[in-house]
Amino acid sequence: MNIKQKTKKNGQTVYYASLYLGVDSITGKKVRTTITARTKKEVQLKARQKKNEFEQEGGTVYQEVKIIYFSELLDLWFDTYRLGKKPNTIRVFNNFAKNYILPQLGNIRIDKITTIMLQTVVNDWARKAHQKKIVTIEQKGFVKTILLFLLISVKF
């Protein structure tokens, strides 16, 4: 590690170094960072800390999103789904999710969801749809999308 000295415009002297952390375990790319401090010892200390953090995080700079409950997973999925959709489509899905999906699945932990549980929920939606005619053609598309999403999430 080559520590260099730099003088700022205000006359203050700082030290910096470019540090190679290693190869990212997810992307396979080399990871480098620059460390700046007031003294050479601080640069060395920060360099050791950065290297240790990189190794403790599993050799990656990417933070894994921790999803515990189904409602969190639905929110994450909906952020991607809503791109390119019209405002009315977004509103209809929000209402559908709020009235049907979240009351039955929202507070359930992802690791506790089973295919039998999903089938029970789908059967309940089907019963209500025939009784009250609550599912429109557009909402049927949402149901199919959500079911596919649920089945994929249960497998993983």
C-alpha positions, -999 to 999 in steps of 0.1 A, spaced: 0 0 0 15 33 -11 4 62 11 5 96 -6 4 131 8 -19 158 -5 -23 194 5 -58 208 2 -67 243 -9 -71 254 27 -36 243 35 -45 212 54 -24 181 47 -41 147 43 -29 113 34 -45 88 11 -40 54 -3 -57 32 -28 -64 -3 -14 -71 -36 -31 -96 -55 -11 -99 -86 -32 -122 -102 -57 -160 -98 -51 -175 -132 -45 -207 -123 -63 -196 -104 -93 -161 -118 -97 -146 -83 -102 -117 -68 -84 -127 -44 -55 -106 -13 -48 -112 16 -24 -95 48 -15 -89 57 21 -82 93 33 -71 103 68 -52 131 86 -21 109 94 -3 79 79 -12 57 109 -49 65 105 -47 55 69 -31 22 79 -57 16 106 -86 24 82 -71 1 56 -70 -28 80 -106 -21 91 -118 -20 55 -100 -52 47 -115 -69 77 -150 -56 69 -147 -69 33 -137 -104 46 -165 -104 72 -191 -96 47 -183 -127 27 -160 -111 2 -186 -88 -14 -195 -51 -13 -231 -58 -22 -255 -58 7 -281 -86 7 -316 -75 12 -331 -92 43 -367 -101 37 -385 -117 66 -422 -112 60 -443 -117 28 -454 -80 29 -417 -70 25 -413 -93 -4 -445 -80 -20 -433 -44 -16 -399 -52 -32 -416 -71 -61 -442 -43 -66 -414 -17 -70 -402 -36 -100 -437 -45 -113 -450 -9 -113 -424 3 -138 -441 12 -170 -476 6 -157 -504 32 -159 -516 49 -127 -549 32 -128 -533 -3 -130 -511 6 -100 -541 18 -81 -561 -14 -89 -532 -36 -78 -527 -16 -46 -563 -21 -37 -562 -58 -46 -531 -63 -25 -545 -43 5 -578 -61 5 -570 -97 -4 -532 -105 -4 -519 -87 27 -547 -97 51 -540 -134 44 -503 -135 37 -488 -102 48 -477 -111 84 -464 -146 75 -427 -152 75 -414 -162 40 -397 -193 53 -430 -205 68 -451 -203 36 -460 -236 21 -476 -247 -11 -506 -260 8 -510 -226 25 -509 -209 -9 -535 -233 -23 -558 -226 6 -555 -188 -1 -562 -193 -38 -592 -215 -31 -605 -188 -7 -601 -161 -34 -619 -184 -59 -648 -189 -35 -652 -152 -29 -648 -144 -66 -678 -166 -75 -699 -153 -47 -693 -116 -50 -678 -113 -85 -649 -94 -71 -623 -106 -96 -623 -87 -129 -603 -98 -159 -575 -74 -150 -573 -87 -114 -572 -123 -127 -539 -113 -144 -527 -100 -111 -537 -132 -94 -518 -153 -119 -487 -131 -116 -488 -132 -78 -493 -170 -77 -463 -175 -100 -443 -151 -78 -454 -169 -47 -446 -204 -60 -411 -192 -71 -405 -176 -37 -416 -208 -18 -392 -229 -38 -362 -207 -28 
